[in-house]
Amino acid sequence: MPHPITHSRLSPGAVGRPIPQPIALVICTGCEAEAFTKPGHLPHDWQVEAHGDMHFAFCPDCAIDLPKGDGQ
């Protein structure tokens, strides 16, 4: 018995609307500020500090306290 052909269509309410895009929530390790961004990307001016296999995100206000360079 052949497989039925599946058709894809948009419901009338979805016609003309943008396709939803995936988003990620990033929370600052220091102050718990929240920002939404594309998955796999940090929000603008945010920084990451790595400790072993762990990565910690910091908002621009908290990133001021992060060490700069490798000589501290």
MOPENOR-V881634 format. One record per residue. PHI is phi in degrees with one decimal (NA if undefined). OMEGA is omega in whole degrees, -180 to 180 (none if undefined). D_FIRST is the distance of its C-alpha to the first C-alpha in Angstrom with 2 decimals. Layout:
# MOPENOR-V881634
phi=<PHI/PHI>
omega=<OMEGA/OMEGA>
d_first=<D_FIRST/D_FIRST>
This chain:
# MOPENOR-V881634
phi=<NA/-69.5/-72.2/-68.1/-80.9/-99.7/-112.0/-111.5/-148.9/-89.3/-70.1/-54.9/-72.2/-90.8/-65.4/88.9/-88.6/-67.6/-73.5/-60.2/-107.6/-67.8/-131.0/-126.8/-99.1/-112.7/-116.8/-66.3/-68.6/-79.8/-116.4/65.0/-65.3/-114.5/-147.8/-100.1/-155.7/-70.8/-55.7/84.4/-125.9/-90.3/-61.8/-56.7/70.3/-81.3/-131.3/-120.4/-118.7/-103.5/-131.7/63.9/-88.7/-94.5/-123.9/-119.7/-95.2/-132.4/-69.6/-57.2/-66.7/-81.3/-68.5/-59.8/-83.5/-74.0/-64.9/-102.3/76.8/-116.8/-111.1/-106.3>
omega=<-178/177/178/178/180/178/178/176/178/175/-179/180/-178/-178/178/178/177/178/180/179/178/177/177/175/178/-179/-180/179/-177/-172/180/172/-177/176/177/-179/174/178/179/180/174/172/-178/178/174/180/-180/173/-178/173/-176/179/-178/177/-177/-179/179/177/-179/180/-179/-179/178/-177/180/178/178/180/-176/-175/180/none>
d_first=<0.00/3.81/6.59/9.03/12.18/15.10/18.47/21.76/24.86/28.29/29.62/32.66/35.02/33.86/34.37/37.51/37.95/38.14/35.34/36.57/37.83/38.09/41.65/43.61/46.64/49.55/52.43/55.88/57.12/60.68/60.66/57.04/56.71/53.12/51.48/47.99/46.71/43.71/42.16/44.00/47.04/50.36/51.95/54.76/57.89/56.42/57.07/55.67/57.74/56.25/57.45/55.73/51.98/52.55/52.77/54.67/54.54/57.73/58.32/61.02/63.74/63.11/62.44/66.14/67.00/64.73/66.58/66.72/66.43/66.79/70.55/71.13>
